[in-house]
Amino acid sequence: MKKINLSLLSLVVMAGLSFSATAQTVTKKAKLTETELNRWSHLDLAKDTIPGMSVDKAYAELLKGKKGVPVVVGIVDSGVDIEHEDLKSVVWTNKKEIPGNGIDDDKNGYIDDIHGWNFLGDITKENVEYERIIKDKSLVDEKTYLAAKAMNDKKVAEATQGKARLEQMLVTLTEGDAALSKHLGKTTYTTEEVNAINSEVPAIQKSKADMQKMLSFGMPIAELKEAIQKQLDGFVTLLNGDNLKTDYRKVLGDNPNDITNTKYGNNNVIGPDKEEARHGTHVAGIVAQGRNNNLGGDGIANNVQILTVRAVPDGDEYDKDIALGIRYAVDNGAKVINGSFGKPFSPQKQWVYDAIKYAEKKDVLIVHAAGNDAKDIDYNDNFPNDSDDKVTEFADNVITVGALNYEYGNKVVARFSNIGKINVDVFAPGVKIYATTPKNTYSFLQGTSMASPNVAGVAALIRSYYPKLSAKQVKHILMDSGVAIESDVIVGGKPADTRPFSALSKSGKIVNAYNALQMAAKMSKK
């Protein structure tokens, strides 16, 4: 009954709103400028013809002159570079702890947890969950074990083909880069410079064509080489069976199958290697990097503190770490928790379910990425979630987010984004999002991992300026106040697969900060 009443209230409030855009009236614009691309998620669909979240409009018209309360946002991720120039001013500090005295001053079980907690200790690499299941089939029932084994067999087959393809790609990239560097007389060059090459030499023509393809990935050549090599190394490890031989968890000293064994990890929320905190640092920046400070990009929320929970390694997260990480963030005052992670197997899913329910009881909103497999998660597993049977929600404080492309029109859904009429709630910007990366750098990254913190940022804005609204109310505001797209879009990057945008999520909408804050203002007066 509570959910029904809330929906009815939302409908009443919506009737009095003036939305910023109706998607049908928008005409797609020319190629984005560099400035627009750097902050497209902040722009407005009606004004800019870019499917952003109208964040700038919200600040200019709704928040100007207003003062919100600080909101703690938990970032459960790979770690955060809390020393970054554009994040250090918004890092949460545990005032109940005395730094560096080696004593658990607040008696919460975590010694010197000044800026959060690192549940991974010095671990960076980890197995994926299906590998852990194969190594210890007692973790699951026979059906799940066979599903995990089938996935491993499929990955091995794909690795055989992928290894040869990546090896050739690396050769082509290396040779093409060397040829064009010599031809242009410099080791660093732009796409425009490559396109402008006019040569009759067949070898140069071939190198030009090869490098145009490579540059289309949108990454600097050096980073692309590293990415290819990393994936190639992963294939080799898989084919050698080395992926099943290493016990990465051993150095942590805990029992990952005992939820009561909580005394592990350390207070280094960056992790042992700053570069390994790239994902979490980017996620944190999307939410909270400084606005209008001439550094990098702009964060969505302007009055937040980032609490870091390091629980997501290079591999699959353990259910135990996620469950304890959620509880840690809740107990330390987080009102919004972002979870940009996921996996298809979850042996101890009940621990995570219980943590989600705990967060709901404590009025904490959890924002979760829908996943990047271009699958329908109404039919495919994607953990964690808020519905064990993919139909009935056991909690009403989780909002699951799909990813949008910056190109409005039938390509507006990111080709990688998972979908689900029941299990994806909303969509938000997730392609080429510019934000903080370790060591005072800034980068474009993409994924539902980037869409989720965009929504978490809007949620934090609502909780800052309208703190009396509950987590459940904020969730439904985000869903109900969005901009609906009433047209067909390409799904999974396959032009032959077009569907109504409304069929891809529960709300059929893209998150809009301006509309959400308008609705929040009206609801807070009820």
Secondary structure as a PSIPRED ss2 file (coil, helix, strand):
# PSIPRED VFORMAT (PSIPRED V4.0)

   1 M C   1.000  0.000  0.000
   2 K H   0.000  1.000  0.000
   3 K H   0.000  1.000  0.000
   4 I H   0.000  1.000  0.000
   5 N H   0.000  1.000  0.000
   6 L H   0.000  1.000  0.000
   7 S H   0.000  1.000  0.000
   8 L H   0.000  1.000  0.000
   9 L H   0.000  1.000  0.000
  10 S H   0.000  1.000  0.000
  11 L H   0.000  1.000  0.000
  12 V H   0.000  1.000  0.000
  13 V H   0.000  1.000  0.000
  14 M H   0.000  1.000  0.000
  15 A H   0.000  1.000  0.000
  16 G C   1.000  0.000  0.000
  17 L C   1.000  0.000  0.000
  18 S C   1.000  0.000  0.000
  19 F C   1.000  0.000  0.000
  20 S C   1.000  0.000  0.000
  21 A C   1.000  0.000  0.000
  22 T C   1.000  0.000  0.000
  23 A H   0.000  1.000  0.000
  24 Q H   0.000  1.000  0.000
  25 T H   0.000  1.000  0.000
  26 V C   1.000  0.000  0.000
  27 T C   1.000  0.000  0.000
  28 K C   1.000  0.000  0.000
  29 K C   1.000  0.000  0.000
  30 A C   1.000  0.000  0.000
  31 K C   1.000  0.000  0.000
  32 L C   1.000  0.000  0.000
  33 T C   1.000  0.000  0.000
  34 E H   0.000  1.000  0.000
  35 T H   0.000  1.000  0.000
  36 E H   0.000  1.000  0.000
  37 L H   0.000  1.000  0.000
  38 N H   0.000  1.000  0.000
  39 R C   1.000  0.000  0.000
  40 W H   0.000  1.000  0.000
  41 S H   0.000  1.000  0.000
  42 H H   0.000  1.000  0.000
  43 L C   1.000  0.000  0.000
  44 D C   1.000  0.000  0.000
  45 L H   0.000  1.000  0.000
  46 A H   0.000  1.000  0.000
  47 K H   0.000  1.000  0.000
  48 D H   0.000  1.000  0.000
  49 T C   1.000  0.000  0.000
  50 I C   1.000  0.000  0.000
  51 P C   1.000  0.000  0.000
  52 G C   1.000  0.000  0.000
  53 M C   1.000  0.000  0.000
  54 S C   1.000  0.000  0.000
  55 V H   0.000  1.000  0.000
  56 D H   0.000  1.000  0.000
  57 K H   0.000  1.000  0.000
  58 A H   0.000  1.000  0.000
  59 Y H   0.000  1.000  0.000
  60 A H   0.000  1.000  0.000
  61 E H   0.000  1.000  0.000
  62 L H   0.000  1.000  0.000
  63 L H   0.000  1.000  0.000
  64 K C   1.000  0.000  0.000
  65 G C   1.000  0.000  0.000
  66 K C   1.000  0.000  0.000
  67 K C   1.000  0.000  0.000
  68 G C   1.000  0.000  0.000
  69 V C   1.000  0.000  0.000
  70 P C   1.000  0.000  0.000
  71 V E   0.000  0.000  1.000
  72 V E   0.000  0.000  1.000
  73 V E   0.000  0.000  1.000
  74 G E   0.000  0.000  1.000
  75 I E   0.000  0.000  1.000
  76 V E   0.000  0.000  1.000
  77 D E   0.000  0.000  1.000
  78 S C   1.000  0.000  0.000
  79 G C   1.000  0.000  0.000
  80 V C   1.000  0.000  0.000
  81 D C   1.000  0.000  0.000
  82 I C   1.000  0.000  0.000
  83 E C   1.000  0.000  0.000
  84 H C   1.000  0.000  0.000
  85 E C   1.000  0.000  0.000
  86 D C   1.000  0.000  0.000
  87 L C   1.000  0.000  0.000
  88 K H   0.000  1.000  0.000
  89 S H   0.000  1.000  0.000
  90 V H   0.000  1.000  0.000
  91 V E   0.000  0.000  1.000
  92 W C   1.000  0.000  0.000
  93 T C   1.000  0.000  0.000
  94 N C   1.000  0.000  0.000
  95 K C   1.000  0.000  0.000
  96 K C   1.000  0.000  0.000
  97 E C   1.000  0.000  0.000
  98 I C   1.000  0.000  0.000
  99 P C   1.000  0.000  0.000
 100 G C   1.000  0.000  0.000
 101 N C   1.000  0.000  0.000
 102 G C   1.000  0.000  0.000
 103 I C   1.000  0.000  0.000
 104 D C   1.000  0.000  0.000
 105 D C   1.000  0.000  0.000
 106 D C   1.000  0.000  0.000
 107 K C   1.000  0.000  0.000
 108 N C   1.000  0.000  0.000
 109 G C   1.000  0.000  0.000
 110 Y C   1.000  0.000  0.000
 111 I C   1.000  0.000  0.000
 112 D C   1.000  0.000  0.000
 113 D C   1.000  0.000  0.000
 114 I C   1.000  0.000  0.000
 115 H C   1.000  0.000  0.000
 116 G E   0.000  0.000  1.000
 117 W E   0.000  0.000  1.000
 118 N E   0.000  0.000  1.000
 119 F C   1.000  0.000  0.000
 120 L C   1.000  0.000  0.000
 121 G C   1.000  0.000  0.000
 122 D C   1.000  0.000  0.000
 123 I C   1.000  0.000  0.000
 124 T C   1.000  0.000  0.000
 125 K E   0.000  0.000  1.000
 126 E C   1.000  0.000  0.000
 127 N C   1.000  0.000  0.000
 128 V C   1.000  0.000  0.000
 129 E H   0.000  1.000  0.000
 130 Y H   0.000  1.000  0.000
 131 E H   0.000  1.000  0.000
 132 R H   0.000  1.000  0.000
 133 I H   0.000  1.000  0.000
 134 I H   0.000  1.000  0.000
 135 K H   0.000  1.000  0.000
 136 D C   1.000  0.000  0.000
 137 K H   0.000  1.000  0.000
 138 S H   0.000  1.000  0.000
 139 L H   0.000  1.000  0.000
 140 V C   1.000  0.000  0.000
 141 D C   1.000  0.000  0.000
 142 E H   0.000  1.000  0.000
 143 K H   0.000  1.000  0.000
 144 T H   0.000  1.000  0.000
 145 Y H   0.000  1.000  0.000
 146 L H   0.000  1.000  0.000
 147 A H   0.000  1.000  0.000
 148 A H   0.000  1.000  0.000
 149 K H   0.000  1.000  0.000
 150 A H   0.000  1.000  0.000
 151 M H   0.000  1.000  0.000
 152 N H   0.000  1.000  0.000
 153 D H   0.000  1.000  0.000
 154 K H   0.000  1.000  0.000
 155 K H   0.000  1.000  0.000
 156 V H   0.000  1.000  0.000
 157 A H   0.000  1.000  0.000
 158 E H   0.000  1.000  0.000
 159 A H   0.000  1.000  0.000
 160 T H   0.000  1.000  0.000
 161 Q H   0.000  1.000  0.000
 162 G H   0.000  1.000  0.000
 163 K H   0.000  1.000  0.000
 164 A H   0.000  1.000  0.000
 165 R H   0.000  1.000  0.000
 166 L H   0.000  1.000  0.000
 167 E H   0.000  1.000  0.000
 168 Q H   0.000  1.000  0.000
 169 M H   0.000  1.000  0.000
 170 L H   0.000  1.000  0.000
 171 V H   0.000  1.000  0.000
 172 T H   0.000  1.000  0.000
 173 L H   0.000  1.000  0.000
 174 T H   0.000  1.000  0.000
 175 E H   0.000  1.000  0.000
 176 G H   0.000  1.000  0.000
 177 D H   0.000  1.000  0.000
 178 A H   0.000  1.000  0.000
 179 A H   0.000  1.000  0.000
 180 L H   0.000  1.000  0.000
 181 S H   0.000  1.000  0.000
 182 K H   0.000  1.000  0.000
 183 H H   0.000  1.000  0.000
 184 L H   0.000  1.000  0.000
 185 G C   1.000  0.000  0.000
 186 K C   1.000  0.000  0.000
 187 T C   1.000  0.000  0.000
 188 T C   1.000  0.000  0.000
 189 Y C   1.000  0.000  0.000
 190 T C   1.000  0.000  0.000
 191 T H   0.000  1.000  0.000
 192 E H   0.000  1.000  0.000
 193 E H   0.000  1.000  0.000
 194 V H   0.000  1.000  0.000
 195 N H   0.000  1.000  0.000
 196 A C   1.000  0.000  0.000
 197 I C   1.000  0.000  0.000
 198 N C   1.000  0.000  0.000
 199 S C   1.000  0.000  0.000
 200 E C   1.000  0.000  0.000
 201 V C   1.000  0.000  0.000
 202 P H   0.000  1.000  0.000
 203 A H   0.000  1.000  0.000
 204 I H   0.000  1.000  0.000
 205 Q H   0.000  1.000  0.000
 206 K H   0.000  1.000  0.000
 207 S H   0.000  1.000  0.000
 208 K H   0.000  1.000  0.000
 209 A H   0.000  1.000  0.000
 210 D H   0.000  1.000  0.000
 211 M H   0.000  1.000  0.000
 212 Q H   0.000  1.000  0.000
 213 K H   0.000  1.000  0.000
 214 M H   0.000  1.000  0.000
 215 L H   0.000  1.000  0.000
 216 S C   1.000  0.000  0.000
 217 F C   1.000  0.000  0.000
 218 G C   1.000  0.000  0.000
 219 M C   1.000  0.000  0.000
 220 P C   1.000  0.000  0.000
 221 I H   0.000  1.000  0.000
 222 A H   0.000  1.000  0.000
 223 E H   0.000  1.000  0.000
 224 L H   0.000  1.000  0.000
 225 K H   0.000  1.000  0.000
 226 E H   0.000  1.000  0.000
 227 A H   0.000  1.000  0.000
 228 I H   0.000  1.000  0.000
 229 Q H   0.000  1.000  0.000
 230 K H   0.000  1.000  0.000
 231 Q H   0.000  1.000  0.000
 232 L H   0.000  1.000  0.000
 233 D H   0.000  1.000  0.000
 234 G H   0.000  1.000  0.000
 235 F H   0.000  1.000  0.000
 236 V H   0.000  1.000  0.000
 237 T H   0.000  1.000  0.000
 238 L H   0.000  1.000  0.000
 239 L H   0.000  1.000  0.000
 240 N H   0.000  1.000  0.000
 241 G C   1.000  0.000  0.000
 242 D H   0.000  1.000  0.000
 243 N H   0.000  1.000  0.000
 244 L H   0.000  1.000  0.000
 245 K C   1.000  0.000  0.000
 246 T C   1.000  0.000  0.000
 247 D C   1.000  0.000  0.000
 248 Y H   0.000  1.000  0.000
 249 R H   0.000  1.000  0.000
 250 K H   0.000  1.000  0.000
 251 V H   0.000  1.000  0.000
 252 L H   0.000  1.000  0.000
 253 G C   1.000  0.000  0.000
 254 D C   1.000  0.000  0.000
 255 N C   1.000  0.000  0.000
 256 P C   1.000  0.000  0.000
 257 N C   1.000  0.000  0.000
 258 D C   1.000  0.000  0.000
 259 I C   1.000  0.000  0.000
 260 T C   1.000  0.000  0.000
 261 N C   1.000  0.000  0.000
 262 T C   1.000  0.000  0.000
 263 K C   1.000  0.000  0.000
 264 Y C   1.000  0.000  0.000
 265 G C   1.000  0.000  0.000
 266 N E   0.000  0.000  1.000
 267 N C   1.000  0.000  0.000
 268 N C   1.000  0.000  0.000
 269 V C   1.000  0.000  0.000
 270 I C   1.000  0.000  0.000
 271 G C   1.000  0.000  0.000
 272 P C   1.000  0.000  0.000
 273 D C   1.000  0.000  0.000
 274 K H   0.000  1.000  0.000
 275 E H   0.000  1.000  0.000
 276 E H   0.000  1.000  0.000
 277 A H   0.000  1.000  0.000
 278 R H   0.000  1.000  0.000
 279 H H   0.000  1.000  0.000
 280 G H   0.000  1.000  0.000
 281 T H   0.000  1.000  0.000
 282 H H   0.000  1.000  0.000
 283 V H   0.000  1.000  0.000
 284 A H   0.000  1.000  0.000
 285 G H   0.000  1.000  0.000
 286 I H   0.000  1.000  0.000
 287 V H   0.000  1.000  0.000
 288 A H   0.000  1.000  0.000
 289 Q C   1.000  0.000  0.000
 290 G C   1.000  0.000  0.000
 291 R C   1.000  0.000  0.000
 292 N C   1.000  0.000  0.000
 293 N C   1.000  0.000  0.000
 294 N C   1.000  0.000  0.000
 295 L C   1.000  0.000  0.000
 296 G C   1.000  0.000  0.000
 297 G C   1.000  0.000  0.000
 298 D C   1.000  0.000  0.000
 299 G C   1.000  0.000  0.000
 300 I C   1.000  0.000  0.000
 301 A C   1.000  0.000  0.000
 302 N C   1.000  0.000  0.000
 303 N C   1.000  0.000  0.000
 304 V E   0.000  0.000  1.000
 305 Q E   0.000  0.000  1.000
 306 I E   0.000  0.000  1.000
 307 L E   0.000  0.000  1.000
 308 T E   0.000  0.000  1.000
 309 V E   0.000  0.000  1.000
 310 R E   0.000  0.000  1.000
 311 A C   1.000  0.000  0.000
 312 V C   1.000  0.000  0.000
 313 P C   1.000  0.000  0.000
 314 D E   0.000  0.000  1.000
 315 G C   1.000  0.000  0.000
 316 D C   1.000  0.000  0.000
 317 E C   1.000  0.000  0.000
 318 Y C   1.000  0.000  0.000
 319 D H   0.000  1.000  0.000
 320 K H   0.000  1.000  0.000
 321 D H   0.000  1.000  0.000
 322 I H   0.000  1.000  0.000
 323 A H   0.000  1.000  0.000
 324 L H   0.000  1.000  0.000
 325 G H   0.000  1.000  0.000
 326 I H   0.000  1.000  0.000
 327 R H   0.000  1.000  0.000
 328 Y H   0.000  1.000  0.000
 329 A H   0.000  1.000  0.000
 330 V H   0.000  1.000  0.000
 331 D H   0.000  1.000  0.000
 332 N C   1.000  0.000  0.000
 333 G C   1.000  0.000  0.000
 334 A E   0.000  0.000  1.000
 335 K E   0.000  0.000  1.000
 336 V E   0.000  0.000  1.000
 337 I E   0.000  0.000  1.000
 338 N E   0.000  0.000  1.000
 339 G E   0.000  0.000  1.000
 340 S C   1.000  0.000  0.000
 341 F C   1.000  0.000  0.000
 342 G C   1.000  0.000  0.000
 343 K E   0.000  0.000  1.000
 344 P C   1.000  0.000  0.000
 345 F C   1.000  0.000  0.000
 346 S C   1.000  0.000  0.000
 347 P C   1.000  0.000  0.000
 348 Q C   1.000  0.000  0.000
 349 K H   0.000  1.000  0.000
 350 Q H   0.000  1.000  0.000
 351 W H   0.000  1.000  0.000
 352 V H   0.000  1.000  0.000
 353 Y H   0.000  1.000  0.000
 354 D H   0.000  1.000  0.000
 355 A H   0.000  1.000  0.000
 356 I H   0.000  1.000  0.000
 357 K H   0.000  1.000  0.000
 358 Y H   0.000  1.000  0.000
 359 A H   0.000  1.000  0.000
 360 E H   0.000  1.000  0.000
 361 K H   0.000  1.000  0.000
 362 K C   1.000  0.000  0.000
 363 D C   1.000  0.000  0.000
 364 V C   1.000  0.000  0.000
 365 L E   0.000  0.000  1.000
 366 I E   0.000  0.000  1.000
 367 V E   0.000  0.000  1.000
 368 H E   0.000  0.000  1.000
 369 A E   0.000  0.000  1.000
 370 A C   1.000  0.000  0.000
 371 G C   1.000  0.000  0.000
 372 N C   1.000  0.000  0.000
 373 D C   1.000  0.000  0.000
 374 A C   1.000  0.000  0.000
 375 K C   1.000  0.000  0.000
 376 D E   0.000  0.000  1.000
 377 I C   1.000  0.000  0.000
 378 D C   1.000  0.000  0.000
 379 Y C   1.000  0.000  0.000
 380 N C   1.000  0.000  0.000
 381 D C   1.000  0.000  0.000
 382 N C   1.000  0.000  0.000
 383 F E   0.000  0.000  1.000
 384 P C   1.000  0.000  0.000
 385 N C   1.000  0.000  0.000
 386 D C   1.000  0.000  0.000
 387 S C   1.000  0.000  0.000
 388 D C   1.000  0.000  0.000
 389 D C   1.000  0.000  0.000
 390 K C   1.000  0.000  0.000
 391 V C   1.000  0.000  0.000
 392 T C   1.000  0.000  0.000
 393 E C   1.000  0.000  0.000
 394 F C   1.000  0.000  0.000
 395 A C   1.000  0.000  0.000
 396 D C   1.000  0.000  0.000
 397 N C   1.000  0.000  0.000
 398 V E   0.000  0.000  1.000
 399 I E   0.000  0.000  1.000
 400 T E   0.000  0.000  1.000
 401 V E   0.000  0.000  1.000
 402 G E   0.000  0.000  1.000
 403 A E   0.000  0.000  1.000
 404 L E   0.000  0.000  1.000
 405 N C   1.000  0.000  0.000
 406 Y C   1.000  0.000  0.000
 407 E C   1.000  0.000  0.000
 408 Y C   1.000  0.000  0.000
 409 G C   1.000  0.000  0.000
 410 N C   1.000  0.000  0.000
 411 K C   1.000  0.000  0.000
 412 V C   1.000  0.000  0.000
 413 V E   0.000  0.000  1.000
 414 A C   1.000  0.000  0.000
 415 R C   1.000  0.000  0.000
 416 F C   1.000  0.000  0.000
 417 S C   1.000  0.000  0.000
 418 N C   1.000  0.000  0.000
 419 I E   0.000  0.000  1.000
 420 G C   1.000  0.000  0.000
 421 K C   1.000  0.000  0.000
 422 I C   1.000  0.000  0.000
 423 N C   1.000  0.000  0.000
 424 V C   1.000  0.000  0.000
 425 D C   1.000  0.000  0.000
 426 V E   0.000  0.000  1.000
 427 F E   0.000  0.000  1.000
 428 A E   0.000  0.000  1.000
 429 P E   0.000  0.000  1.000
 430 G C   1.000  0.000  0.000
 431 V C   1.000  0.000  0.000
 432 K C   1.000  0.000  0.000
 433 I E   0.000  0.000  1.000
 434 Y E   0.000  0.000  1.000
 435 A E   0.000  0.000  1.000
 436 T E   0.000  0.000  1.000
 437 T E   0.000  0.000  1.000
 438 P C   1.000  0.000  0.000
 439 K C   1.000  0.000  0.000
 440 N C   1.000  0.000  0.000
 441 T E   0.000  0.000  1.000
 442 Y E   0.000  0.000  1.000
 443 S E   0.000  0.000  1.000
 444 F E   0.000  0.000  1.000
 445 L E   0.000  0.000  1.000
 446 Q C   1.000  0.000  0.000
 447 G C   1.000  0.000  0.000
 448 T H   0.000  1.000  0.000
 449 S H   0.000  1.000  0.000
 450 M H   0.000  1.000  0.000
 451 A H   0.000  1.000  0.000
 452 S H   0.000  1.000  0.000
 453 P H   0.000  1.000  0.000
 454 N H   0.000  1.000  0.000
 455 V H   0.000  1.000  0.000
 456 A H   0.000  1.000  0.000
 457 G H   0.000  1.000  0.000
 458 V H   0.000  1.000  0.000
 459 A H   0.000  1.000  0.000
 460 A H   0.000  1.000  0.000
 461 L H   0.000  1.000  0.000
 462 I H   0.000  1.000  0.000
 463 R H   0.000  1.000  0.000
 464 S H   0.000  1.000  0.000
 465 Y H   0.000  1.000  0.000
 466 Y C   1.000  0.000  0.000
 467 P C   1.000  0.000  0.000
 468 K C   1.000  0.000  0.000
 469 L C   1.000  0.000  0.000
 470 S C   1.000  0.000  0.000
 471 A H   0.000  1.000  0.000
 472 K H   0.000  1.000  0.000
 473 Q H   0.000  1.000  0.000
 474 V H   0.000  1.000  0.000
 475 K H   0.000  1.000  0.000
 476 H H   0.000  1.000  0.000
 477 I H   0.000  1.000  0.000
 478 L H   0.000  1.000  0.000
 479 M H   0.000  1.000  0.000
 480 D H   0.000  1.000  0.000
 481 S C   1.000  0.000  0.000
 482 G C   1.000  0.000  0.000
 483 V E   0.000  0.000  1.000
 484 A E   0.000  0.000  1.000
 485 I C   1.000  0.000  0.000
 486 E C   1.000  0.000  0.000
 487 S C   1.000  0.000  0.000
 488 D E   0.000  0.000  1.000
 489 V E   0.000  0.000  1.000
 490 I E   0.000  0.000  1.000
 491 V E   0.000  0.000  1.000
 492 G C   1.000  0.000  0.000
 493 G C   1.000  0.000  0.000
 494 K E   0.000  0.000  1.000
 495 P E   0.000  0.000  1.000
 496 A E   0.000  0.000  1.000
 497 D E   0.000  0.000  1.000
 498 T E   0.000  0.000  1.000
 499 R E   0.000  0.000  1.000
 500 P E   0.000  0.000  1.000
 501 F H   0.000  1.000  0.000
 502 S H   0.000  1.000  0.000
 503 A H   0.000  1.000  0.000
 504 L C   1.000  0.000  0.000
 505 S C   1.000  0.000  0.000
 506 K C   1.000  0.000  0.000
 507 S C   1.000  0.000  0.000
 508 G C   1.000  0.000  0.000
 509 K E   0.000  0.000  1.000
 510 I E   0.000  0.000  1.000
 511 V C   1.000  0.000  0.000
 512 N C   1.000  0.000  0.000
 513 A H   0.000  1.000  0.000
 514 Y H   0.000  1.000  0.000
 515 N H   0.000  1.000  0.000
 516 A H   0.000  1.000  0.000
 517 L H   0.000  1.000  0.000
 518 Q H   0.000  1.000  0.000
 519 M H   0.000  1.000  0.000
 520 A H   0.000  1.000  0.000
 521 A H   0.000  1.000  0.000
 522 K H   0.000  1.000  0.000
 523 M H   0.000  1.000  0.000
 524 S H   0.000  1.000  0.000
 525 K C   1.000  0.000  0.000
 526 K C   1.000  0.000  0.000
